[in-house]
Amino acid sequence: MSSAAQRALDRLPAHKRELARLLTARAVGTAPDAAATPDGPVPRAGGGPVPATLTQARLWRYARSSDPAVGTGSHAIRLRGPLDAARLRDALTTVLRRHEALRTHLTERPDGSLMQVVAAEPELSLRELDLTGVVDQAAEVARQVTDSALTPLDLAAGQSSAFRLLRLADDHHVLVLAAHLAVFDGWSSGVFLADLAAAYRGVAATEQPTVQFPDFADWQHQWLLGPEGQREVAYWHKELAGLRPAEAASERFVRGHLPVGLDVQVTRPAFAASAAHGATPFMALLAALAVVLAHRTGNEDIVIGTPTAGRAAPGLETAIGQFTTVVPIRVDCSGGPSFAELLRRTRIAVARSLAHGSLPVDALFGAGGVPPYSVLFALHNYPSIPLDLPAIDVEQVPGPPARHLELYSPAPDATLACIGLVERDGRITGTAEFNRAMASPTDVRALMAGIEKVLYRAASLPSGAPVAL
């Protein structure tokens, strides 16, 4: 790159530099040759530093400009039984040693680019607190869990995780786990707990996972520069052509949370009717939400963003890292379709979008860009906590809601809500994270009530009748 081009890059705002570097490298022919980029991530030679992902770069910027704790994800589990604290400490260290993502720190180069550097040995951050003499233990546990979620994790210093072990009695503990969202997604939680249980039992695998998160980041960086990545960008630009970016709020982004749920007496018959048309519960809910948004906005061409695991490549299912991306799904609500017809359109749209779900959302809309959707929607089906410790009962401890808007959206101030639902035993519950500058709790409840109303009508209306609010 010429010195003039480098100076031009340096004059760009920090949030645009990395994407500009990608595009510049592509334009001047310094991108990797297609033959040199494997079809999927493979162990990198030498295990050295690799470029940070675009998601990592966005979280890094946001932490420095707005909220230092934006990257902290935290939850807690209650342990009842004869816990061996020293054994647990060793098991935690074993898991950190096993996963490069948990030994990663980010370093910023003079040109503003970010690199992931993996430490050779883990550094366990574990605070052991004795609460046996505390009168109101429940209040102190809640305070510790909340404090963990609000405490920044400094990736520049290699602090990707931090743990607290709260001792309430000899046979009663609470383990608080915090990890930086730049290296840890929802799927990673299950991998971490399963590995922790194996290490505690003394049966942990000695070999590392086949593919580590930095291997994936290195491959993704090359893939984005190569022809396959460019074809995906072109596909999405065509797929989303004609859509305007969502409007950002005029006020500063302020987060809100609201527990939400759907009446099982409504969802059960609606899901049964949807299954008869080859649609999953996720497709049924997405279709219903599209109808609600069409009614709310007066626009029949609806785009909804849905977070996906991003682990399609072999070997990634046992890795810890931040693989999540967001896939836009465009649903056509025009013409007053019946629910069966709307399900058909939604089923096609979901399949088409997920088939092109490898592109990072930041590469699609650009650093600091605004997507053409203001609502994010996900339906999870989480298993029970995969922490099988000998003679110990394990249960989840309620804590502060997750903060996903900055993780999932390059433009949180243009996002109305992120609705995350969980299906357990046929019941749909979850949390809506919303932007108080754009919506109130009443608005969020209206969205959920609208979904229920559409599903109720879909199951009760005559076949072929238009479905609407």
C-alpha positions, 0 to 999 in steps of 0.5 A: 500500500502506498504511503498516500493510501495509508495516510488516507486510511489513517484519517478515517474514523477508527470504526471504518478503518478495518473494513476499508483495509479489507476492501483496499486489499481486495482492490489492489490484489493483495487478497489471498488467492482463491486456491490458498484459502481452504473451504473451512478453518484449519489449524493455522501454521505456527499458531501465531497472532491473527487479525481480530474479527469484525465483531471483535473490532466493533465491541472493542470500539464500543467499549472504549467509546461508550460502555467498558463493560459492553463485552461482559457476559455473565451467569451463575450456577448453584452447586449443592453437595460436597464441592472440592474447591481446589479441584474446581480451581484446577478444572477451570485452569484446564479448560482455559488451557484447552481453549485458545479463545480463553487465553486471547488478548487483543492488541492494537497496532499503530495503524489501528488494526486489531490482532488476536494474540494467544498466551502460551499459558492460562491465567485463572482469575478466581475470587473465592468469597466466604459468605457463611457469616452473611445474614442475607446471603440471597441478597449478597449472591444477587449483588455479586452476580450483578457486579460480575456482569457490570465489571469490564473484562480488559482484553488488552490485558488478556482478561477474557474471563473471570470467576467467583466462587461464593461459599454459603455453606460447606455443601452449598456454593455459587459459581459465577462465570464471566467471559468476554463476548468477543471470545465467547458466545451462547454455544460456548457456554455449553462447551465450557461447562461440559469441559469443566465437568470432565476436567473436574471428574479427571477425564478431560481430553488432553488434546486441544480441539481440532480447530480453535477460534483464532483458526476460524478468525484467520480463515474468515479474514482470508475468506472475506478477501477472496472470491467466495466472500465477495460473492456472498457480499454481492448476493446479499446486496442483491437480496436486500436491494431497494430496502432503506436502512432502519431509522436511528433514534434521535436520542441516545441508546438506552437499554431496557429489558422485559421478560416475555412469554406466549400462552401455550394454549395459543402456541400449541395449536398454532405450531401443530397447524404450522407443522402440517404445512412443513413449518417449524415453530421458529418459522411460525413465530417469524411469520407472525412477527412479520405480520405484526411489523407489517401492521405496525409500519405500514410496510409489507416488505419486512426484514427481520434479523435472526442471530445464528450460531455460525458454526457450520464448518466441521470441528467448530462444535467443540470450540469456544469463541464468538462465532455468532452472526445475524442473518437478515430474513426478508418476508413478503406479507403483500397481498393479504396471504393466508397463514399457509401461504405466509408460512410457505413464503417464510419457509423459503425465505428462511432456507434461502437466508440460512444458506447464505448465513456465513457472512459477518453482519459487519461485512455486509453493512459495513463498520458503523452501517445500519441494517434494513431491520430494526427487530432481531428475533431468535428462538432457542432450544437450550438443553439442561445445564451440562455440568455433571459433577459427582454428588452435586446438584446444579441449578441456574441462578437468576441474574441480570439479563444478557446484553445482546444489542451491541453484540448483534447489531452494528447500529444499536441506536437503530434497533428497536428490540431483540426478542430472545425466546426459549422453548422448554417443554412446549412453553415459550418464554424469554427476554426482550431487550429493547431500545428505550429511545425507540420503544417503551415496555408497552410497545414491546408487550404490544409486539408479543400480544400481536404475535399471539393474536396472529397465531390464534387466528392462524389456528382458528380461521378457515383455511385460506382466510387472510391472516392479519391483525 
